[in-house]
Amino acid sequence: MGNYLKKFAGTLIAILILALLLAYLFLFELRKASDGEKNGVVFTGVNEEQISEISLKYPSQTVVCQKKGEDWFVLKDSKEFKADDNIISRMIADISDMKVEKVVSENPKDLAGFGLDKPKVEVLAKASGKEIRLAIGDESPVGTGTYILANGENKVLLVERISIMSFLDKSVNNIRDKRVVNLSEDKIKGMRFKSGGLTFELERKDGEWVGKDILEYVEIDQDKISGVASTLSRLRVGNFESDEPKELKSYGLDAPSAEVELIQDGETTRILFGNKKEDGGYYLKLSSGDSIYSVPDYVFTQVPKELNDFRVVRVVKLDPEKVSRIEIGRGGNAISLLREEGNWVLENEKDKNIDEEKVQELLQEINDITVEEFVDDNPSDLAPYGLDKPEIQITVSEGDKKTTLFFGKTENEKVYAKVADERSVYTLDKEILTVIPSSRDELLEK
């Protein structure tokens, strides 16, 4: 008998190993099947393109979104408003991709423990005659899951919280397209501004903004105007104020404080600005619609109200490294500096050592001068500003190019100034006078 067992021992061991392997495979496949259910999608066979309606039923309101052609709209009373494509796309993707993390309870006797007796929101999506239903309950006490019911089945599922966030706390205004204006900034060909009885117009020529019927010597700040065009071309709502205003006076839109017209492809978009809101922002509407919105303060502030708002305020444009000569006249003293072989020297005292850092600081200060206020663009007499006989004058040479700046009288912490061969008189912060040397001693090395 012992010999017999020894003879078949190898076979018995092989059979035992085979049985264990089969048992392992059975359990593995069983777990795999279970995992497949766990990680399967909640709604199978969803064709995102066929979804044509999404309804969100909250305890206090119901929000309905419908697809018409290629666009989505959100309904409010008897009106429909363009919906935010990103919000709609997110909801559709969440319906399509939502995955089961766990089957929590089959045929539960009480849904209250999962917050599903009174769901936070009930979602109904329609796709080619098929209805997709979703009820969203409480968050799970552990982890990052949320309890749901799907397609009316009495089976509580756990899904990742992030997959249902797009359906929570929505309203008509949440879902509405926030774009007031939707133009391409680089395709805007003209802008017309109106404020306080003044009207001025700009047009784009060869990529540059130029004034229409604006004096040639008024230099337009290209960056500033491009910034205005950029802001207004993609203007977004801060808040939806009223879609059916009974009157415009309370918003200041019966007599707008500012108006802007944007011209693109032969079409004009007219934006009207009203009063400032008590809690910040400005009322606004389009001339083509009834709805009143509000926008942040910076939008109204950025819009030019007068010609000077979009003028270049930098007085001179220098390349300090290319300046070859500086001449300063102040208080009866004359200072003349030359750059020779990269070093600054006094024209008539080349043996004196100049403080290079002080000269560079002076050039940088001159280069950074900006207008505080434009006073007169065509003065008939410079005497009232002390510019007929300037107290200080500086001439900076870059090769053959010379720029001379005159400084006149000081008033109220400001100094009158102008460029010699330009018309306009303006005021500058008088702090600039503190960096202009009165004698050559101030520029010498200590």
ZAMARGU-4260 file (C-alpha; in steps of 0.2 Angstrom, whole numbers, plus 5000, padded with zeros to 4 digits):
<rodrens>
0) 5000/5000/5000 | 5014/5012/5005 | 5023/5008/4988 | 5006/5011/4979 | 5004/5028/4987
5) 5022/5033/4984 | 5019/5028/4966 | 5005/5040/4963 | 5011/5053/4975 | 5017/5065/4961
10) 5000/5063/4952 | 4990/5067/4968 | 5001/5082/4971 | 4998/5088/4953 | 4980/5086/4955
15) 4980/5096/4971 | 4990/5110/4963 | 4978/5110/4949 | 4963/5111/4960 | 4970/5125/4970
20) 4974/5134/4954 | 4956/5132/4948 | 4950/5138/4964 | 4961/5153/4963 | 4956/5157/4945
25) 4938/5156/4950 | 4940/5168/4965 | 4950/5180/4954 | 4937/5180/4940 | 4924/5183/4953
30) 4933/5197/4961 | 4937/5204/4943 | 4918/5203/4939 | 4914/5212/4955 | 4927/5225/4951
35) 4920/5227/4934 | 4903/5232/4942 | 4912/5243/4954 | 4921/5253/4941 | 4907/5252/4927
40) 4899/5268/4921 | 4883/5273/4929 | 4874/5276/4913 | 4878/5265/4899 | 4876/5268/4880
45) 4875/5287/4882 | 4879/5297/4866 | 4884/5314/4871 | 4879/5322/4855 | 4861/5315/4856
50) 4858/5324/4873 | 4846/5338/4869 | 4839/5343/4886 | 4844/5344/4904 | 4833/5348/4918
55) 4839/5351/4936 | 4825/5350/4949 | 4830/5358/4966 | 4819/5359/4981 | 4816/5378/4977
60) 4817/5379/4958 | 4818/5369/4942 | 4831/5374/4929 | 4829/5368/4911 | 4842/5368/4897
65) 4838/5364/4879 | 4848/5362/4864 | 4843/5370/4848 | 4853/5367/4833 | 4871/5368/4839
70) 4868/5380/4853 | 4861/5377/4871 | 4849/5389/4879 | 4843/5390/4897 | 4824/5394/4899
75) 4817/5408/4911 | 4799/5411/4911 | 4794/5414/4893 | 4812/5418/4888 | 4827/5409/4883
80) 4845/5414/4885 | 4861/5407/4878 | 4869/5395/4890 | 4888/5394/4894 | 4895/5380/4883
85) 4908/5375/4896 | 4895/5372/4910 | 4884/5362/4898 | 4898/5352/4891 | 4904/5348/4909
90) 4887/5342/4914 | 4885/5331/4898 | 4903/5324/4901 | 4898/5320/4919 | 4883/5310/4914
95) 4893/5300/4901 | 4908/5297/4912 | 4901/5295/4930 | 4907/5278/4937 | 4901/5267/4951
100) 4913/5267/4966 | 4902/5255/4976 | 4885/5248/4977 | 4880/5253/4994 | 4863/5246/4996
105) 4851/5236/4986 | 4832/5239/4989 | 4835/5250/5005 | 4820/5252/5016 | 4825/5270/5021
110) 4833/5282/5009 | 4834/5296/5022 | 4850/5289/5028 | 4858/5293/5012 | 4849/5310/5009
115) 4840/5302/4995 | 4822/5304/5002 | 4824/5323/4998 | 4838/5324/4985 | 4848/5340/4983
120) 4844/5339/4965 | 4836/5328/4953 | 4843/5327/4935 | 4833/5322/4920 | 4843/5322/4903
125) 4834/5317/4887 | 4843/5309/4872 | 4834/5303/4857 | 4818/5298/4866 | 4828/5290/4881
130) 4827/5298/4898 | 4842/5298/4910 | 4838/5301/4928 | 4849/5305/4942 | 4845/5309/4961
135) 4860/5316/4971 | 4860/5314/4990 | 4872/5316/5004 | 4891/5315/5004 | 4898/5299/5012
140) 4904/5301/5030 | 4921/5294/5025 | 4931/5297/5009 | 4926/5308/4994 | 4910/5300/4988
145) 4892/5305/4986 | 4876/5294/4987 | 4865/5293/4971 | 4850/5284/4963 | 4851/5281/4944
150) 4837/5279/4932 | 4824/5276/4945 | 4832/5260/4952 | 4830/5257/4970 | 4849/5254/4972
155) 4860/5266/4981 | 4877/5269/4972 | 4892/5278/4978 | 4901/5289/4965 | 4915/5301/4967
160) 4910/5318/4973 | 4918/5328/4959 | 4908/5319/4946 | 4891/5327/4952 | 4898/5344/4957
165) 4892/5351/4940 | 4874/5348/4945 | 4874/5357/4962 | 4868/5374/4966 | 4864/5380/4949
170) 4852/5393/4944 | 4847/5401/4927 | 4860/5415/4929 | 4874/5403/4934 | 4871/5393/4918
175) 4869/5408/4906 | 4882/5414/4895 | 4892/5427/4904 | 4898/5435/4888 | 4890/5452/4885
180) 4901/5455/4869 | 4909/5442/4859 | 4921/5450/4846 | 4938/5447/4840 | 4949/5461/4847
185) 4961/5460/4832 | 4946/5462/4820 | 4939/5477/4828 | 4942/5491/4815 | 4935/5506/4824
190) 4929/5513/4841 | 4919/5528/4845 | 4918/5535/4862 | 4905/5547/4869 | 4905/5555/4886
195) 4899/5571/4894 | 4895/5579/4877 | 4912/5574/4870 | 4913/5562/4855 | 4929/5555/4848
200) 4933/5541/4836 | 4948/5530/4832 | 4951/5518/4818 | 4964/5505/4815 | 4975/5507/4800
205) 4989/5495/4796 | 4988/5488/4813 | 4990/5505/4822 | 4976/5515/4830 | 4974/5533/4823
210) 4962/5547/4828 | 4948/5552/4816 | 4947/5571/4815 | 4960/5572/4830 | 4974/5584/4828
215) 4990/5575/4822 | 5001/5580/4836 | 4990/5571/4848 | 5000/5554/4850 | 4989/5539/4854
220) 4994/5527/4867 | 4993/5511/4857 | 4994/5499/4872 | 4981/5508/4881 | 4969/5508/4867
225) 4972/5490/4863 | 4969/5486/4881 | 4952/5494/4880 | 4948/5485/4864 | 4953/5468/4872
230) 4942/5471/4888 | 4927/5477/4878 | 4928/5463/4865 | 4927/5449/4878 | 4916/5459/4890
235) 4909/5447/4903 | 4894/5450/4916 | 4898/5453/4934 | 4880/5451/4938 | 4863/5449/4929
240) 4853/5464/4936 | 4837/5464/4926 | 4830/5456/4910 | 4814/5466/4909 | 4818/5483/4917
245) 4802/5494/4919 | 4812/5509/4917 | 4831/5514/4914 | 4832/5530/4925 | 4836/5521/4941
250) 4851/5513/4933 | 4857/5529/4925 | 4854/5521/4908 | 4841/5534/4902 | 4856/5546/4900
255) 4871/5535/4899 | 4887/5542/4907 | 4898/5534/4893 | 4894/5525/4877 | 4906/5515/4867
260) 4904/5508/4849 | 4914/5494/4843 | 4915/5492/4824 | 4919/5474/4816 | 4915/5467/4799
265) 4903/5482/4796 | 4893/5479/4811 | 4892/5490/4826 | 4890/5485/4844 | 4885/5499/4856
270) 4888/5498/4874 | 4880/5510/4886 | 4886/5513/4904 | 4875/5519/4918 | 4877/5523/4936
275) 4889/5516/4949 | 4882/5503/4960 | 4882/5506/4979 | 4891/5489/4981 | 4903/5492/4967
280) 4903/5490/4948 | 4893/5499/4935 | 4876/5496/4926 | 4878/5492/4908 | 4867/5487/4893
285) 4868/5484/4875 | 4858/5496/4864 | 4852/5481/4855 | 4844/5472/4870 | 4833/5474/4885
290) 4844/5466/4898 | 4854/5476/4911 | 4870/5469/4918 | 4883/5476/4930 | 4902/5475/4927
295) 4917/5478/4938 | 4924/5495/4941 | 4939/5493/4931 | 4929/5491/4915 | 4921/5508/4916
300) 4938/5516/4922 | 4947/5509/4908 | 4935/5517/4895 | 4942/5534/4890 | 4930/5548/4894
305) 4941/5562/4886 | 4954/5564/4873 | 4968/5565/4886 | 4963/5548/4893 | 4971/5539/4879
310) 4986/5550/4875 | 5004/5545/4877 | 5010/5552/4894 | 5028/5548/4892 | 5037/5565/4888
315) 5053/5559/4880 | 5059/5542/4873 | 5077/5539/4875 | 5089/5525/4874 | 5101/5530/4888
320) 5115/5519/4881 | 5114/5529/4865 | 5114/5546/4872 | 5130/5555/4867 | 5128/5572/4874
325) 5118/5581/4889 | 5117/5600/4890 | 5109/5607/4906 | 5105/5626/4909 | 5099/5630/4926
330) 5101/5646/4937 | 5113/5654/4925 | 5124/5639/4925 | 5128/5628/4910 | 5133/5610/4911
335) 5139/5601/4895 | 5143/5582/4896 | 5150/5571/4882 | 5151/5553/4881 | 5169/5548/4875
340) 5174/5530/4873 | 5160/5525/4884 | 5164/5537/4898 | 5156/5553/4903 | 5166/5569/4903
345) 5164/5588/4905 | 5166/5596/4889 | 5178/5609/4895 | 5185/5600/4910 | 5189/5583/4904
350) 5202/5580/4918 | 5188/5580/4930 | 5181/5563/4936 | 5162/5561/4933 | 5151/5550/4944
355) 5145/5539/4930 | 5131/5532/4941 | 5124/5549/4944 | 5123/5553/4925 | 5114/5536/4922
360) 5102/5540/4936 | 5099/5557/4928 | 5096/5550/4911 | 5084/5536/4918 | 5074/5550/4927
365) 5072/5560/4911 | 5067/5545/4902 | 5054/5540/4915 | 5045/5558/4915 | 5026/5556/4913
370) 5013/5570/4911 | 5002/5573/4926 | 4990/5584/4916 | 4989/5591/4899 | 4986/5610/4901
375) 4986/5617/4883 | 4988/5609/4866 | 4990/5626/4857 | 4995/5640/4869 | 4995/5657/4861
380) 5007/5663/4875 | 5020/5653/4885 | 5022/5667/4898 | 5008/5662/4910 | 5018/5645/4912
385) 5035/5652/4914 | 5040/5644/4898 | 5044/5659/4887 | 5060/5661/4898 | 5062/5643/4905
390) 5070/5642/4922 | 5078/5625/4917 | 5081/5617/4900 | 5089/5600/4896 | 5095/5595/4879
395) 5099/5576/4876 | 5107/5571/4860 | 5106/5553/4852 | 5117/5555/4837 | 5109/5568/4826
400) 5093/5567/4836 | 5091/5581/4849 | 5077/5583/4862 | 5075/5599/4872 | 5064/5599/4887
405) 5059/5616/4895 | 5054/5618/4914 | 5044/5633/4919 | 5034/5639/4934 | 5030/5628/4949
410) 5012/5628/4956 | 5004/5616/4969 | 5018/5603/4969 | 5018/5603/4950 | 5030/5611/4937
415) 5024/5617/4919 | 5035/5609/4905 | 5035/5606/4887 | 5046/5599/4873 | 5054/5613/4864
420) 5048/5608/4846 | 5031/5602/4852 | 5015/5612/4855 | 5008/5605/4871 | 5010/5612/4888
425) 5008/5600/4903 | 5012/5598/4921 | 5024/5586/4929 | 5027/5581/4947 | 5040/5594/4953
430) 5050/5580/4961 | 5059/5579/4944 | 5068/5596/4948 | 5077/5588/4963 | 5087/5576/4951
435) 5093/5590/4939 | 5110/5597/4944 | 5112/5615/4947 | 5131/5614/4945 | 5144/5603/4938
440) 5150/5599/4956 | 5135/5589/4959 | 5141/5577/4945 | 5159/5575/4951 | 5165/5560/4960
445) 5167/5563/4979
</rodrens>
